């Protein structure tokens, strides 16, 4: 948490609930980070399981994902490891 968030938390209940807002915001950020880490782990698992000798150059799945990223600026959620 940032210093202002920690300060709001330590200050306790205020009339505007600043500490609850800080905690909710941090929870949302944690969820987003967890989603990014889960996606990264799935991509790494795919790289290890990909039959291509050069998956970053020759893997159609990674090429499709990279094309989507370049077109949208967002990495799509990869399929679960079990689905591949």
GUDOVO-190080 format. One record per atom (N, C-alpha, C, O): residue number from 1; residue in one letter; atom name; x, y, z. Coordinates in steps of 0.02 Angstrom, whole numbers, plus 50000, padded with zeros to 5 digits. Atoms other than C-alpha are relative to their C-alpha. Layout:
<pts>
<pt pos="NUM" code="A" site="CA" east="X" north="Y" up="Z"/>
...
</pts>
This chain:
<pts>
<pt pos="1" code="X" site="N" east="50042" north="49941" up="50000"/>
<pt pos="1" code="X" site="CA" east="50000" north="50000" up="50000"/>
<pt pos="1" code="X" site="C" east="50044" north="50062" up="50000"/>
<pt pos="1" code="X" site="O" east="50100" north="50062" up="50025"/>
<pt pos="2" code="X" site="N" east="49963" north="49937" up="50000"/>
<pt pos="2" code="X" site="CA" east="50054" north="50178" up="49972"/>
<pt pos="2" code="X" site="C" east="49997" north="50031" up="50070"/>
<pt pos="2" code="X" site="O" east="49956" north="50011" up="50111"/>
<pt pos="3" code="X" site="N" east="50000" north="49967" up="49935"/>
<pt pos="3" code="X" site="CA" east="50095" north="50290" up="50119"/>
<pt pos="3" code="X" site="C" east="49933" north="50035" up="50015"/>
<pt pos="3" code="X" site="O" east="49909" north="50029" up="50071"/>
<pt pos="4" code="X" site="N" east="50066" north="49970" up="49986"/>
<pt pos="4" code="X" site="CA" east="49932" north="50390" up="50100"/>
<pt pos="4" code="X" site="C" east="49947" north="49947" up="50016"/>
<pt pos="4" code="X" site="O" east="49904" north="49958" up="50059"/>
<pt pos="5" code="X" site="N" east="50048" north="50054" up="49985"/>
<pt pos="5" code="X" site="CA" east="49834" north="50225" up="50097"/>
<pt pos="5" code="X" site="C" east="50012" north="49972" up="50070"/>
<pt pos="5" code="X" site="O" east="49964" north="49961" up="50107"/>
<pt pos="6" code="X" site="N" east="49984" north="50024" up="49932"/>
<pt pos="6" code="X" site="CA" east="49924" north="50163" up="50253"/>
<pt pos="6" code="X" site="C" east="49978" north="50051" up="50052"/>
<pt pos="6" code="X" site="O" east="49951" north="50032" up="50104"/>
<pt pos="7" code="X" site="N" east="50021" north="49947" up="49954"/>
<pt pos="7" code="X" site="CA" east="49893" north="50330" up="50337"/>
<pt pos="7" code="X" site="C" east="49925" north="50000" up="50010"/>
<pt pos="7" code="X" site="O" east="49900" north="50006" up="50066"/>
<pt pos="8" code="X" site="N" east="50074" north="50002" up="49995"/>
<pt pos="8" code="X" site="CA" east="49707" north="50320" up="50297"/>
<pt pos="8" code="X" site="C" east="49978" north="49938" up="50040"/>
<pt pos="8" code="X" site="O" east="49932" north="49943" up="50080"/>
<pt pos="9" code="X" site="N" east="50016" north="50061" up="49964"/>
<pt pos="9" code="X" site="CA" east="49702" north="50141" up="50363"/>
<pt pos="9" code="X" site="C" east="50013" north="50009" up="50075"/>
<pt pos="9" code="X" site="O" east="49972" north="49990" up="50116"/>
<pt pos="10" code="X" site="N" east="49982" north="49991" up="49929"/>
<pt pos="10" code="X" site="CA" east="49791" north="50187" up="50525"/>
<pt pos="10" code="X" site="C" east="49956" north="50052" up="50034"/>
<pt pos="10" code="X" site="O" east="49946" north="50049" up="50095"/>
<pt pos="11" code="X" site="N" east="50042" north="49948" up="49971"/>
<pt pos="11" code="X" site="CA" east="49679" north="50338" up="50550"/>
<pt pos="11" code="X" site="C" east="49932" north="49972" up="50022"/>
<pt pos="11" code="X" site="O" east="49898" north="50003" up="50064"/>
<pt pos="12" code="X" site="N" east="50062" north="50031" up="49980"/>
<pt pos="12" code="X" site="CA" east="49530" north="50222" up="50566"/>
<pt pos="12" code="X" site="C" east="49940" north="50028" up="49964"/>
<pt pos="12" code="X" site="O" east="49946" north="50059" up="49911"/>
<pt pos="13" code="X" site="N" east="50063" north="49979" up="50031"/>
<pt pos="13" code="X" site="CA" east="49350" north="50260" up="50529"/>
<pt pos="13" code="X" site="C" east="49993" north="50075" up="49999"/>
<pt pos="13" code="X" site="O" east="49999" north="50109" up="50050"/>
<pt pos="14" code="X" site="N" east="50013" north="49929" up="50008"/>
<pt pos="14" code="X" site="CA" east="49319" north="50431" up="50461"/>
<pt pos="14" code="X" site="C" east="49930" north="50008" up="49972"/>
<pt pos="14" code="X" site="O" east="49897" north="49959" up="49954"/>
<pt pos="15" code="X" site="N" east="50068" north="49990" up="50025"/>
<pt pos="15" code="X" site="CA" east="49158" north="50510" up="50404"/>
<pt pos="15" code="X" site="C" east="49992" north="49982" up="49927"/>
<pt pos="15" code="X" site="O" east="49937" north="49967" up="49905"/>
<pt pos="16" code="X" site="N" east="50006" north="50017" up="50071"/>
<pt pos="16" code="X" site="CA" east="49199" north="50475" up="50222"/>
<pt pos="16" code="X" site="C" east="50026" north="49930" up="49985"/>
<pt pos="16" code="X" site="O" east="50025" north="49910" up="49927"/>
<pt pos="17" code="X" site="N" east="49979" north="50069" up="50011"/>
<pt pos="17" code="X" site="CA" east="49269" north="50299" up="50245"/>
<pt pos="17" code="X" site="C" east="50063" north="49993" up="49958"/>
<pt pos="17" code="X" site="O" east="50069" north="49945" up="49920"/>
<pt pos="18" code="X" site="N" east="49939" north="50001" up="50041"/>
<pt pos="18" code="X" site="CA" east="49439" north="50338" up="50167"/>
<pt pos="18" code="X" site="C" east="50037" north="49934" up="50004"/>
<pt pos="18" code="X" site="O" east="50061" north="49908" up="49953"/>
<pt pos="19" code="X" site="N" east="49961" north="50062" up="49993"/>
<pt pos="19" code="X" site="CA" east="49520" north="50182" up="50238"/>
<pt pos="19" code="X" site="C" east="49967" north="49943" up="49963"/>
<pt pos="19" code="X" site="O" east="50002" north="49901" up="49934"/>
<pt pos="20" code="X" site="N" east="50034" north="50054" up="50037"/>
<pt pos="20" code="X" site="CA" east="49387" north="50068" up="50164"/>
<pt pos="20" code="X" site="C" east="50011" north="50008" up="49924"/>
<pt pos="20" code="X" site="O" east="50021" north="49959" up="49889"/>
<pt pos="21" code="X" site="N" east="49987" north="49987" up="50070"/>
<pt pos="21" code="X" site="CA" east="49410" north="50150" up="49995"/>
<pt pos="21" code="X" site="C" east="50071" north="49979" up="49981"/>
<pt pos="21" code="X" site="O" east="50082" north="49949" up="49929"/>
<pt pos="22" code="X" site="N" east="49930" north="50019" up="50013"/>
<pt pos="22" code="X" site="CA" east="49598" north="50125" up="50007"/>
<pt pos="22" code="X" site="C" east="50007" north="49924" up="49998"/>
<pt pos="22" code="X" site="O" east="50041" north="49897" up="49954"/>
<pt pos="23" code="X" site="N" east="49995" north="50073" up="49998"/>
<pt pos="23" code="X" site="CA" east="49578" north="49941" up="50054"/>
<pt pos="23" code="X" site="C" east="49965" north="49969" up="49940"/>
<pt pos="23" code="X" site="O" east="49992" north="49923" up="49909"/>
<pt pos="24" code="X" site="N" east="50035" north="50027" up="50059"/>
<pt pos="24" code="X" site="CA" east="49449" north="49909" up="49917"/>
<pt pos="24" code="X" site="C" east="50041" north="50011" up="49937"/>
<pt pos="24" code="X" site="O" east="50046" north="49966" up="49894"/>
<pt pos="25" code="X" site="N" east="49958" north="49986" up="50059"/>
<pt pos="25" code="X" site="CA" east="49562" north="49993" up="49788"/>
<pt pos="25" code="X" site="C" east="50060" north="49954" up="49996"/>
<pt pos="25" code="X" site="O" east="50077" north="49929" up="49943"/>
<pt pos="26" code="X" site="N" east="49942" north="50045" up="49999"/>
<pt pos="26" code="X" site="CA" east="49711" north="49890" up="49842"/>
<pt pos="26" code="X" site="C" east="49978" north="49929" up="49983"/>
<pt pos="26" code="X" site="O" east="50014" north="49893" up="49948"/>
<pt pos="27" code="X" site="N" east="50026" north="50067" up="50017"/>
<pt pos="27" code="X" site="CA" east="49605" north="49731" up="49832"/>
<pt pos="27" code="X" site="C" east="49988" north="49993" up="49925"/>
<pt pos="27" code="X" site="O" east="50004" north="49941" up="49896"/>
<pt pos="28" code="X" site="N" east="50011" north="50000" up="50072"/>
<pt pos="28" code="X" site="CA" east="49555" north="49776" up="49655"/>
<pt pos="28" code="X" site="C" east="50066" north="49995" up="49962"/>
<pt pos="28" code="X" site="O" east="50072" north="49958" up="49913"/>
<pt pos="29" code="X" site="N" east="49934" north="50003" up="50031"/>
<pt pos="29" code="X" site="CA" east="49737" north="49806" up="49609"/>
<pt pos="29" code="X" site="C" east="50032" north="49931" up="50007"/>
<pt pos="29" code="X" site="O" east="50064" north="49906" up="49961"/>
<pt pos="30" code="X" site="N" east="49973" north="50067" up="49988"/>
<pt pos="30" code="X" site="CA" east="49786" north="49638" up="49685"/>
<pt pos="30" code="X" site="C" east="49968" north="49950" up="49951"/>
<pt pos="30" code="X" site="O" east="50002" north="49907" up="49924"/>
<pt pos="31" code="X" site="N" east="50035" north="50045" up="50047"/>
<pt pos="31" code="X" site="CA" east="49653" north="49550" up="49580"/>
<pt pos="31" code="X" site="C" east="50027" north="50009" up="49929"/>
<pt pos="31" code="X" site="O" east="50037" north="49960" up="49893"/>
<pt pos="32" code="X" site="N" east="49973" north="49987" up="50067"/>
<pt pos="32" code="X" site="CA" east="49718" north="49634" up="49421"/>
<pt pos="32" code="X" site="C" east="50070" north="49971" up="49993"/>
<pt pos="32" code="X" site="O" east="50087" north="49942" up="49942"/>
<pt pos="33" code="X" site="N" east="49932" north="50028" up="50002"/>
<pt pos="33" code="X" site="CA" east="49897" north="49586" up="49464"/>
<pt pos="33" code="X" site="C" east="49998" north="49924" up="49998"/>
<pt pos="33" code="X" site="O" east="50037" north="49893" up="49962"/>
<pt pos="34" code="X" site="N" east="50007" north="50072" up="50000"/>
<pt pos="34" code="X" site="CA" east="49843" north="49408" up="49499"/>
<pt pos="34" code="X" site="C" east="49980" north="49975" up="49930"/>
<pt pos="34" code="X" site="O" east="50006" north="49924" up="49907"/>
<pt pos="35" code="X" site="N" east="50020" north="50019" up="50068"/>
<pt pos="35" code="X" site="CA" east="49758" north="49400" up="49328"/>
<pt pos="35" code="X" site="C" east="50059" north="50004" up="49952"/>
<pt pos="35" code="X" site="O" east="50068" north="49960" up="49910"/>
<pt pos="36" code="X" site="N" east="49942" north="49993" up="50044"/>
<pt pos="36" code="X" site="CA" east="49916" north="49463" up="49243"/>
<pt pos="36" code="X" site="C" east="50051" north="49944" up="50013"/>
<pt pos="36" code="X" site="O" east="50079" north="49916" up="49966"/>
<pt pos="37" code="X" site="N" east="49953" north="50053" up="49982"/>
<pt pos="37" code="X" site="CA" east="50025" north="49338" up="49337"/>
<pt pos="37" code="X" site="C" east="49975" north="49931" up="49977"/>
<pt pos="37" code="X" site="O" east="50014" north="49890" up="49954"/>
<pt pos="38" code="X" site="N" east="50029" north="50063" up="50023"/>
<pt pos="38" code="X" site="CA" east="49906" north="49195" up="49297"/>
<pt pos="38" code="X" site="C" east="50008" north="49993" up="49924"/>
<pt pos="38" code="X" site="O" east="50024" north="49939" up="49899"/>
<pt pos="39" code="X" site="N" east="49990" north="50001" up="50073"/>
<pt pos="39" code="X" site="CA" east="49912" north="49242" up="49112"/>
<pt pos="39" code="X" site="C" east="50073" north="49987" up="49983"/>
<pt pos="39" code="X" site="O" east="50088" north="49948" up="49938"/>
<pt pos="40" code="X" site="N" east="49928" north="50009" up="50013"/>
<pt pos="40" code="X" site="CA" east="50102" north="49253" up="49117"/>
<pt pos="40" code="X" site="C" east="50020" north="49927" up="50013"/>
<pt pos="40" code="X" site="O" east="50058" north="49899" up="49974"/>
<pt pos="41" code="X" site="N" east="49984" north="50070" up="49986"/>
<pt pos="41" code="X" site="CA" east="50113" north="49081" up="49198"/>
<pt pos="41" code="X" site="C" east="49975" north="49954" up="49945"/>
<pt pos="41" code="X" site="O" east="50009" north="49906" up="49926"/>
<pt pos="42" code="X" site="N" east="50028" north="50042" up="50054"/>
<pt pos="42" code="X" site="CA" east="50000" north="49007" up="49064"/>
<pt pos="42" code="X" site="C" east="50042" north="50006" up="49936"/>
<pt pos="42" code="X" site="O" east="50054" north="49956" up="49902"/>
<pt pos="43" code="X" site="N" east="49957" north="49992" up="50059"/>
<pt pos="43" code="X" site="CA" east="50108" north="49082" up="48925"/>
<pt pos="43" code="X" site="C" east="50066" north="49964" up="50009"/>
<pt pos="43" code="X" site="O" east="50091" north="49932" up="49962"/>
<pt pos="44" code="X" site="N" east="49937" north="50035" up="49986"/>
<pt pos="44" code="X" site="CA" east="50266" north="49014" up="49007"/>
<pt pos="44" code="X" site="C" east="49991" north="49924" up="49995"/>
<pt pos="44" code="X" site="O" east="50033" north="49889" up="49967"/>
<pt pos="45" code="X" site="N" east="50015" north="50072" up="50005"/>
<pt pos="45" code="X" site="CA" east="50186" north="48842" up="49023"/>
<pt pos="45" code="X" site="C" east="49992" north="49980" up="49926"/>
<pt pos="45" code="X" site="O" east="50015" north="49927" up="49906"/>
<pt pos="46" code="X" site="N" east="50007" north="50015" up="50072"/>
<pt pos="46" code="X" site="CA" east="50138" north="48851" up="48839"/>
<pt pos="46" code="X" site="C" east="50068" north="49997" up="49966"/>
<pt pos="46" code="X" site="O" east="50081" north="49951" up="49926"/>
<pt pos="47" code="X" site="N" east="49933" north="50001" up="50030"/>
<pt pos="47" code="X" site="CA" east="50317" north="48894" up="48790"/>
<pt pos="47" code="X" site="C" east="50036" north="49934" up="50015"/>
<pt pos="47" code="X" site="O" east="50069" north="49906" up="49971"/>
<pt pos="48" code="X" site="N" east="49967" north="50063" up="49983"/>
<pt pos="48" code="X" site="CA" east="50379" north="48741" up="48883"/>
<pt pos="48" code="X" site="C" east="49969" north="49940" up="49966"/>
<pt pos="48" code="X" site="O" east="50004" north="49891" up="49950"/>
<pt pos="49" code="X" site="N" east="50035" north="50056" up="50031"/>
<pt pos="49" code="X" site="CA" east="50248" north="48627" up="48805"/>
<pt pos="49" code="X" site="C" east="49995" north="50005" up="49925"/>
<pt pos="49" code="X" site="O" east="49976" north="49956" up="49892"/>
<pt pos="50" code="X" site="N" east="50007" north="49990" up="50072"/>
<pt pos="50" code="X" site="CA" east="50252" north="48699" up="48629"/>
<pt pos="50" code="X" site="C" east="50047" north="49954" up="49961"/>
<pt pos="50" code="X" site="O" east="50106" north="49950" up="49977"/>
<pt pos="51" code="X" site="N" east="49957" north="50046" up="50038"/>
<pt pos="51" code="X" site="CA" east="50316" north="48572" up="48502"/>
<pt pos="51" code="X" site="C" east="50050" north="50035" up="49953"/>
<pt pos="51" code="X" site="O" east="50095" north="50003" up="49927"/>
<pt pos="52" code="X" site="N" east="49955" north="49964" up="50044"/>
<pt pos="52" code="X" site="CA" east="50402" north="48707" up="48400"/>
<pt pos="52" code="X" site="C" east="50068" north="50008" up="50031"/>
<pt pos="52" code="X" site="O" east="50074" north="50018" up="50092"/>
<pt pos="53" code="X" site="N" east="49933" north="49989" up="49975"/>
<pt pos="53" code="X" site="CA" east="50590" north="48722" up="48414"/>
<pt pos="53" code="X" site="C" east="50012" north="50073" up="50017"/>
<pt pos="53" code="X" site="O" east="50055" north="50090" up="50058"/>
<pt pos="54" code="X" site="N" east="49994" north="49928" up="49988"/>
<pt pos="54" code="X" site="CA" east="50571" north="48911" up="48410"/>
<pt pos="54" code="X" site="C" east="49930" north="50030" up="50008"/>
<pt pos="54" code="X" site="O" east="49904" north="50062" up="49962"/>
<pt pos="55" code="X" site="N" east="50070" north="49979" up="49993"/>
<pt pos="55" code="X" site="CA" east="50400" north="48951" up="48483"/>
<pt pos="55" code="X" site="C" east="49989" north="50074" up="49991"/>
<pt pos="55" code="X" site="O" east="49935" north="50095" up="49969"/>
<pt pos="56" code="X" site="N" east="50011" north="49929" up="50008"/>
<pt pos="56" code="X" site="CA" east="50426" north="49138" up="48484"/>
<pt pos="56" code="X" site="C" east="49999" north="50022" up="49927"/>
<pt pos="56" code="X" site="O" east="49972" north="50074" up="49911"/>
<pt pos="57" code="X" site="N" east="50000" north="49985" up="50072"/>
<pt pos="57" code="X" site="CA" east="50454" north="49134" up="48295"/>
<pt pos="57" code="X" site="C" east="49949" north="49958" up="49961"/>
<pt pos="57" code="X" site="O" east="49921" north="49982" up="49912"/>
<pt pos="58" code="X" site="N" east="50037" north="50047" up="50042"/>
<pt pos="58" code="X" site="CA" east="50353" north="48983" up="48237"/>
<pt pos="58" code="X" site="C" east="49934" north="49976" up="50029"/>
<pt pos="58" code="X" site="O" east="49897" north="49941" up="49994"/>
<pt pos="59" code="X" site="N" east="50061" north="50026" up="49969"/>
<pt pos="59" code="X" site="CA" east="50209" north="48950" up="48357"/>
<pt pos="59" code="X" site="C" east="49939" north="50040" up="49977"/>
<pt pos="59" code="X" site="O" east="49936" north="50100" up="49989"/>
<pt pos="60" code="X" site="N" east="50060" north="49964" up="50023"/>
<pt pos="60" code="X" site="CA" east="50040" north="48993" up="48278"/>
<pt pos="60" code="X" site="C" east="49960" north="50030" up="50058"/>
<pt pos="60" code="X" site="O" east="49931" north="50084" up="50052"/>
<pt pos="61" code="X" site="N" east="50037" north="49975" up="49942"/>
<pt pos="61" code="X" site="CA" east="49960" north="49013" up="48450"/>
<pt pos="61" code="X" site="C" east="50031" north="50065" up="50025"/>
<pt pos="61" code="X" site="O" east="49995" north="50114" up="50036"/>
<pt pos="62" code="X" site="N" east="49967" north="49939" up="49976"/>
<pt pos="62" code="X" site="CA" east="50090" north="49140" up="48508"/>
<pt pos="62" code="X" site="C" east="49996" north="50056" up="49948"/>
<pt pos="62" code="X" site="O" east="49989" north="50115" up="49966"/>
<pt pos="63" code="X" site="N" east="50006" north="49950" up="50053"/>
<pt pos="63" code="X" site="CA" east="50083" north="49229" up="48339"/>
<pt pos="63" code="X" site="C" east="49931" north="50032" up="50002"/>
<pt pos="63" code="X" site="O" east="49924" north="50093" up="49994"/>
<pt pos="64" code="X" site="N" east="50068" north="49974" up="49995"/>
<pt pos="64" code="X" site="CA" east="49894" north="49247" up="48357"/>
<pt pos="64" code="X" site="C" east="49993" north="50045" up="50061"/>
<pt pos="64" code="X" site="O" east="49963" north="50099" up="50057"/>
<pt pos="65" code="X" site="N" east="50003" north="49960" up="49939"/>
<pt pos="65" code="X" site="CA" east="49912" north="49311" up="48535"/>
<pt pos="65" code="X" site="C" east="50037" north="50066" up="49991"/>
<pt pos="65" code="X" site="O" east="50012" north="50118" up="50012"/>
<pt pos="66" code="X" site="N" east="49961" north="49940" up="50011"/>
<pt pos="66" code="X" site="CA" east="50046" north="49435" up="48484"/>
<pt pos="66" code="X" site="C" east="49962" north="50047" up="49952"/>
<pt pos="66" code="X" site="O" east="49961" north="50108" up="49963"/>
<pt pos="67" code="X" site="N" east="50040" north="49959" up="50046"/>
<pt pos="67" code="X" site="CA" east="49938" north="49495" up="48338"/>
<pt pos="67" code="X" site="C" east="49943" north="50034" up="50035"/>
<pt pos="67" code="X" site="O" east="49928" north="50092" up="50022"/>
<pt pos="68" code="X" site="N" east="50056" north="49970" up="49961"/>
<pt pos="68" code="X" site="CA" east="49792" north="49522" up="48457"/>
<pt pos="68" code="X" site="C" east="50027" north="50056" up="50045"/>
<pt pos="68" code="X" site="O" east="49996" north="50109" up="50049"/>
<pt pos="69" code="X" site="N" east="49971" north="49949" up="49956"/>
<pt pos="69" code="X" site="CA" east="49904" north="49617" up="48578"/>
<pt pos="69" code="X" site="C" east="50018" north="50063" up="49960"/>
<pt pos="69" code="X" site="O" east="50003" north="50119" up="49982"/>
<pt pos="70" code="X" site="N" east="49980" north="49942" up="50039"/>
<pt pos="70" code="X" site="CA" east="49974" north="49729" up="48441"/>
<pt pos="70" code="X" site="C" east="49939" north="50039" up="49974"/>
<pt pos="70" code="X" site="O" east="49942" north="50100" up="49968"/>
<pt pos="71" code="X" site="N" east="50060" north="49967" up="50025"/>
<pt pos="71" code="X" site="CA" east="49798" north="49765" up="48376"/>
<pt pos="71" code="X" site="C" east="49962" north="50036" up="50054"/>
<pt pos="71" code="X" site="O" east="49931" north="50088" up="50042"/>
<pt pos="72" code="X" site="N" east="50042" north="49972" up="49947"/>
<pt pos="72" code="X" site="CA" east="49719" north="49802" up="48544"/>
<pt pos="72" code="X" site="C" east="50039" north="50033" up="50057"/>
<pt pos="72" code="X" site="O" east="50012" north="50074" up="50094"/>
<pt pos="73" code="X" site="N" east="49961" north="49974" up="49944"/>
<pt pos="73" code="X" site="CA" east="49861" north="49844" up="48663"/>
<pt pos="73" code="X" site="C" east="49989" north="49962" up="50064"/>
<pt pos="73" code="X" site="O" east="50013" north="49982" up="50117"/>
<pt pos="74" code="X" site="N" east="50014" north="50041" up="49941"/>
<pt pos="74" code="X" site="CA" east="49798" north="49710" up="48783"/>
<pt pos="74" code="X" site="C" east="50015" north="49928" up="49986"/>
<pt pos="74" code="X" site="O" east="50001" north="49902" up="49931"/>
<pt pos="75" code="X" site="N" east="49987" north="50072" up="50007"/>
<pt pos="75" code="X" site="CA" east="49855" north="49533" up="48810"/>
<pt pos="75" code="X" site="C" east="49936" north="49963" up="50017"/>
<pt pos="75" code="X" site="O" east="49909" north="49973" up="50072"/>
<pt pos="76" code="X" site="N" east="50061" north="50037" up="49985"/>
<pt pos="76" code="X" site="CA" east="49705" north="49416" up="48796"/>
<pt pos="76" code="X" site="C" east="50013" north="49948" up="50054"/>
<pt pos="76" code="X" site="O" east="50070" north="49927" up="50063"/>
<pt pos="77" code="X" site="N" east="49994" north="50053" up="49950"/>
<pt pos="77" code="X" site="CA" east="49673" north="49291" up="48934"/>
<pt pos="77" code="X" site="C" east="50014" north="49935" up="49964"/>
<pt pos="77" code="X" site="O" east="49973" north="49914" up="49922"/>
<pt pos="78" code="X" site="N" east="49985" north="50062" up="50034"/>
<pt pos="78" code="X" site="CA" east="49758" north="49131" up="48877"/>
<pt pos="78" code="X" site="C" east="49953" north="49945" up="50023"/>
<pt pos="78" code="X" site="O" east="49926" north="49949" up="50078"/>
<pt pos="79" code="X" site="N" east="50042" north="50056" up="49978"/>
<pt pos="79" code="X" site="CA" east="49661" north="48968" up="48881"/>
<pt pos="79" code="X" site="C" east="50034" north="49966" up="50059"/>
<pt pos="79" code="X" site="O" east="50095" north="49972" up="50069"/>
<pt pos="80" code="X" site="N" east="49971" north="50035" up="49943"/>
<pt pos="80" code="X" site="CA" east="49685" north="48863" up="49035"/>
<pt pos="80" code="X" site="C" east="50051" north="49949" up="49976"/>
<pt pos="80" code="X" site="O" east="50049" north="49927" up="49919"/>
<pt pos="81" code="X" site="N" east="49948" north="50047" up="50017"/>
<pt pos="81" code="X" site="CA" east="49834" north="48748" up="49037"/>
<pt pos="81" code="X" site="C" east="49970" north="49933" up="49979"/>
<pt pos="81" code="X" site="O" east="49996" north="49900" up="49934"/>
<pt pos="82" code="X" site="N" east="50031" north="50064" up="50016"/>
<pt pos="82" code="X" site="CA" east="49718" north="48597" up="49033"/>
<pt pos="82" code="X" site="C" east="49968" north="50000" up="49931"/>
<pt pos="82" code="X" site="O" east="49960" north="49947" up="49901"/>
<pt pos="83" code="X" site="N" east="50034" north="49996" up="50065"/>
<pt pos="83" code="X" site="CA" east="49632" north="48660" up="48873"/>
<pt pos="83" code="X" site="C" east="50048" north="49991" up="49942"/>
<pt pos="83" code="X" site="O" east="50025" north="49980" up="49886"/>
<pt pos="84" code="X" site="N" east="49953" north="50005" up="50055"/>
<pt pos="84" code="X" site="CA" east="49793" north="48651" up="48772"/>
<pt pos="84" code="X" site="C" east="50023" north="49930" up="49990"/>
<pt pos="84" code="X" site="O" east="50063" north="49917" up="49945"/>
</pts>
